[in-house]
Amino acid sequence: MHRVGVIMAELAEATVPLSLTDLTHCTGLPKTTVHRLLASMCDAGLVRRAGAGFLLGLAAPRVGVPARPSFALPRRWYLPHLVELYERTHQMVSLGVLVGDEVEFIERIYGPERLDDGAEDADRLPAALTAAGRVLLAFAQAEPPRRPGKATAGAGLARSLADIRRRRIAVHADALDTGAFRAAAPVADRAGRVVAAVEIGGGGCPGVCVTMLVEQVRRTAHALTAAARCLN
C-alpha cells in the first residue's frame, strides 16, 4: 500500500501525464514494480491512461487537493449568456469548472461545425489539455509543478499559464495545428476568485474570424462575472 500511495502522490501533483519512466524516476521504485502497480490501479479506476502517460483516475481520492470555490451562479442566470454567445457565433460553447487536475464541463451548446477529436463528448478532461482547463489552472496556482524528465514540458506549461494570467484568455495551441480552435476566458465571483471558464471552439470554417470569436468569449465571461457579483 505504501508503494501505491507513493505513485498516487506523484500523480496527484502532476498537471501533465507522467510516463512509466517518469514515475520510476520520481518514486525510486523498480520499473517492473511500477508497471505492475499501474496495471492494477488502472483496473481499479485509481489511475487512467492519458496517451503514453498516466493521470489520476476518477475513483482516486483527491487527498491534498485544495478545495476550489464552486460555481454558484444558477443555471437560469448563466444559460442565457451562453445561448447568446452561441447565437452570435454558431460555434460550440462550454462552461467548465476545475475539479482537481481536471476540467468538468457543466454546460455545453453544440454548433454545426463539431470537432471530430473525441473531446466534445467528454464531460471531464485533463485541465492542461483544454483551453478552459488552462484558464482555470492559470488562476488556481502560480506555477505548475515540474517533474524530472519533463523540464521542457513543465517550463512550457508554466509560460503558457503565465501568459493566460496576463491576457486573461487562452487559445488552445494544439487545435490551431488542424485549422480548428478553442478559446476560453475566466469567470470570477464576488471575491474576485476565478471559479469557471467559458470556452468556445469549432472547426476551421472559411470566413470565421478567430479574433472576433475571442472577443465574443471575453464579452460573455465578463457578463457572467458581472452576474455572479450581483448575487448576495
Stockholm file with secondary structure:
# STOCKHOLM 1.0

chainA/1-232         MHRVGVIMAELAEATVPLSLTDLTHCTGLPKTTVHRLLASMCDAGLVRRAGAGFLLGLAAPRVGVPARPSFALPRRWYLPHLVELYERTHQMVSLGVLVGDEVEFIERIYGPERLDDGAEDADRLPAALTAAGRVLLAFAQAEPPRRPGKATAGAGLARSLADIRRRRIAVHADALDTGAFRAAAPVADRAGRVVAAVEIGGGGCPGVCVTMLVEQVRRTAHALTAAARCLN
#=GR chainA/1-232 SS CHHHHHHHHHHHTCSSCBCHHHHHHHHCCCHHHHHHHHHHHHHTTSEEEETTEEEECTTSCCTTCCCCCCCCSCHHHHHHHHHHHHHHHCSEEEEEEEETTEEEEEEEECCSSCCCSSCTTCSEEEGGGSHHHHHHHHHHCSSCCCCTTCHHHHHHHHHHHHHHHHHTCEECHHHHTTTCEEEEEEEECTTSCEEEEEEEEECCCTTCCHHHHHHHHHHHHHHHHHHHHTCC
#=GC SS_cons         CHHHHHHHHHHHTCSSCBCHHHHHHHHCCCHHHHHHHHHHHHHTTSEEEETTEEEECTTSCCTTCCCCCCCCSCHHHHHHHHHHHHHHHCSEEEEEEEETTEEEEEEEECCSSCCCSSCTTCSEEEGGGSHHHHHHHHHHCSSCCCCTTCHHHHHHHHHHHHHHHHHTCEECHHHHTTTCEEEEEEEECTTSCEEEEEEEEECCCTTCCHHHHHHHHHHHHHHHHHHHHTCC
//
